[in-house]
Amino acid sequence: MKTARFILSAAPFLALALFATAFAQIDPAAPDAVVEYGGPDPVIVETSQGPVEFIAEIADTEESRTRGMMYRESMEPNEAMLFDFEVVRPVAIWMANTMIPLDIIFVREDGTIAKIVANAQPYSRRSMPSDFPVLAVLEIAGGRAAETGIAPGDLVRHALFGTDMADEPPVETPEADADADEPGDDTVGEAADETDEAATE
């Protein structure tokens, strides 16, 4: 009877311990941690040499931002990771547990690039500050910024900054009004062929 009473009295504590264990927060930096990312989303960088498109995973939670690119052995030239810090502030990045060199691109709230750290050293714990208030960081394979001409001042297009192509107002192309042409009128209406260029400063 004593054993039975002990089990019954301990049951709530055992249940609480099992519940706590089941829902304990997993360290996202642990090698075996499973972390979910948003996306993949297209991210376009408007450079002086033309647009460069990446397909980016979105790190928009504390867990995914902490994990970042840790433990990955490779990265394709068109792959990226976009870190959404949710508020505009100075940030710092390090390369702990990151196995490959990366270009770290700090992006302002309006989508313009504030700063680039090229070929960040794998496994380094050296802090790399943004030096400016930023909303996001775009990480791409080391050396890709130089290869593609990405530079400070370039515009990053993504919904996070309100600069993706879907947010661009449609370009109106007036059509010729056939009914408006009078007999003997040699004037022909032509649609204007104008392209708005994104500011790169």
N, C-alpha and C positions, 0 to 999 in steps of 0.2 A: 504493500500500500504506500509506503514511504516513497518508493521508486516512482510509482504512478503519480503521486502528488508532486514530486520534483519535476517530472517531465511536463505536467500540466502547467506548473508555475513558470517553468523556463520557456515554454512554447512561444509566448509573445516576444521574448528577447531573441530567440532563435529565428523567428520569422523576420524580425526587424533586421538582424544581421544578414540574413539571406537577401532581403530586399536591398539593403545598402550595398552589398557586394555586387548584385546584379546591375545596379544603376550607378556604380562608382564611375567617376569620370576617368576615361582612358587617356593617358598621356599621348597627344597627337604626334609627339616627336619620337615615340618608341618605334623601333623598326617594324614591329608586327601590327601597329595600329592601323585600323581601317578608317580612312577619312574621305568624306564625300566632297566633291567640288561641283560648282555650277558650270553651265555651258555644256559642250563647247560652243563658243561664240566667235564669229568673225570679228577681227580687230584690224583696222586699216590705218596705216601711218602714212600721211601725206608728206612726202619728201620733195626736195628740189629736183630729184631725179625721177619722180613719179610715185604713185601709190604702191605701198608694200603691204600685202595681206598676210595675216597670221590667223591660225585657229587656236583660240585661247580657252583653257580651263579657267574658271572664275573662283578665286579664293575670297569668299565674302562672309566667312564665319571665323570666329576666333580659332577654331580647330584647324580649318584649312589654311588660314594665314600662318599659323605656327608651323604647320607641316611643310607648306610650300613645295619646293622641288627636292626635298630630302630623299636620299637613297635611290634616286633615279640614275640609271647608268648611261642614258643617252637622251638626246632631244633632237627631233627633226628640224630642218631649217625653217619650216613654216609653222612650227609649234610655238606656243607661248603660254604664260600664265599671267593673268591679270589679278592683282591684289586690290580689292576694294576696302579701303580703310574706313569708309562710312562717314567720316568727318574730315574736314580739311585741317591738317596739322603737320608739323615737321615729323618725319618718321626716319627710322634707321633700319637697315637690312644687314644681316650677316649670313655667312655661308656654312654654318655648323651643319654637319652631316650631309652636305651637298656635294655630290661626287663629280660634277662636271662644271666647267667654267660657264658663267652666265654674263650677259649684258643686263645691267640693272637700269631701267628707264623710269625716272621719277616724273609723274604726270600731274599737272595742276588740275583744278576743278573744271576749267574750261576746255580741257583736253590738250593743252599745249605742253610740250616736254620742257621740264625745268632743268633737268640734269641727267647725264648718263655716266654710269660707272662701267667701263668696258672690261671684259674678261675677268670678272671677279674670281678670286682664287678659291678653288674647292677646299672645303673643310676649315676655312679661315673663320675665326671668331672675331676678327676685326670689324668694328662697327662702321658701316658706310652710311652717313647721314644724307638726307635729302637737301639740306641747306636752305630749303624753302618750304613753306606750307604746301602740301600736296594732298590730293585725294586718293591717288592710286600709284601702284608700281606695276610696270610691265616687264616681265622677265622673258628673255629670249636666249637662244644659244649664243655662247661667247663668240664675239667677232662679227655677228650678224649685223649689228648696227653700222659698223664701218663698211661692211660689204654692200649694204643696201642704201647707204647714204643717210641713215637716220641721224638727226642732229637736234640739239636743243632748239626750241622754237617751232619744231614741226608739230603738226596737229594729229592727235590720235582720235580716230573715229570709233566710237562705241556708245551704246545707249547710256552707259554710266555717266558720260560727260555731256549727253544731249547732242552729240555730234555724229551719230551714225547716219547712214544714207537715208534711212527711213524718216529721219527728222528734217531732212532737207525739203524746203518748199518746192513743189513741182515747177519746172521751167516751162513757162507758157510759150507755145509756138503758134502764133496767129496763123490761121489758114486763110488762103485766098477766097474771097467771097465772089463766086462766079456771077451772082446776080447783080453785083455792084459794078461790073465792067460795062461801060457804055460802048455801043458800036463805034468803031474808029479809035477807041482808046488803046494805045500801045502799052500802057502800064500793066505789069504783071505783079500781083502780090507774092512776095517770097517770105518764107519763114526765116526769122533771124536765126543765124547759126552762132550762138554765143554760149560760152561755157564759163560758169563762175569758178574762179580758182580760189581754193582755200588759202587763207592767210597762213604764212609760215613763220611769222614773227610772234 
